[in-house]
Amino acid sequence: MRDALPEFGRFLVAGAVNTLASYAVYFALLPFIAYLVAYTIAYLIGVVISYLLITRFVFRTPRRFATAVRFPLVCAAQYLIGSAVITLLVEGFGIRASLAAIAAIVLSIPTSFLLSRTLMRAGPTER
């Protein structure tokens, strides 16, 4: 568990970089398209950035086809959590969409870290 602490620190740094990039895309798209569509586009761009950062910087593992193919499952779980939070905050509580995205990101961090760590620590399964 001791090795998880530095990884979590790097995960937070990588997440901050990815979040800033994704949020910039989301914020740029928001005036032109619906908030959930903007969130989806920004999120998909973030998936690519995230995989690149998680493999090399956070867990320091090689990029493999097997992890690249499975990584979107981690992102899908995070996306579902984020979408639910955004929808609940915007539709249920009347919170601005730009602020709801920040809450969605923060609330999905623990799940994302644990799933990413499990995936990157799994042995190679490709032939």
Buried (B, 14 or more C-beta within 10 A) or exposed (E): EEEEEEBBEBBBEBBEBBBEBBBEBBBEBBEEEEBEEBBBBBBBBBBEBBBEBBBEEBBEBEEBEBBEEBBEEBBEBBBEBBBEBBBBBBEEEEBEBBEBBBBBBEBBBEBBBEBBBEBBEEEEEEE
